[in-house]
Amino acid sequence: MSRKTRQPAPDKENPEWTREDFAKATKFPAGVRLSDMKPAQLASLVGKRGPQKTPTKIPVSIRLSPEVVQHFKAKGPGCNRRLMQPYARWSRRRAEPITPTGSAPSPPG
């Protein structure tokens, strides 16, 4: 039994790209191929993300009970922000400063 493949229907609003279309869309200078580029040249052409607009956050992994996760996710998008709010309030209320290493200072005495 033979399988017939359907030919794609022509789309006048989105025609198939030609070699010229691909040449216009590339970031490389005319006549330069990827295999001809040195790593430093390639790095200068490839864009990088700029600095963050908001303060940088530190990724942390914690284990939470399924009930806690379900509660915060049930309220919709933004569950990470809602999970962070109690910790932010707690840290603002702390009387003792946190040392640069991340540990609290030892009690006097």
ZIQUI-V381567 format. One record per backbone hydrogen bond with DSSP energy under -1.0 kcal/mol. NH is the residue of the N-H (numbers start at 1). CO is the residue of the C=O. E is the energy in kcal/mol with one decimal. If there is no record, write none. Layout:
nh=NH co=CO e=E
nh=NH co=CO e=E
This chain:
nh=22 co=18 e=-2.0
nh=23 co=19 e=-2.3
nh=24 co=20 e=-2.0
nh=25 co=21 e=-1.5
nh=32 co=29 e=-2.0
nh=36 co=33 e=-1.2
nh=37 co=34 e=-1.2
nh=42 co=38 e=-2.4
nh=43 co=39 e=-2.5
nh=44 co=40 e=-1.5
nh=45 co=41 e=-1.1
nh=46 co=42 e=-2.1
nh=69 co=65 e=-2.0
nh=70 co=66 e=-2.7
nh=71 co=67 e=-2.2
nh=72 co=68 e=-2.0
nh=73 co=69 e=-2.6
nh=74 co=70 e=-2.0
nh=76 co=73 e=-1.8
nh=82 co=78 e=-2.2
nh=83 co=79 e=-2.4
nh=84 co=80 e=-1.7
nh=85 co=81 e=-1.5
nh=88 co=84 e=-2.3
nh=89 co=85 e=-2.6
nh=90 co=86 e=-2.3
nh=91 co=87 e=-2.4
nh=92 co=88 e=-1.9
nh=93 co=89 e=-1.5
nh=99 co=103 e=-1.6
nh=102 co=99 e=-2.3
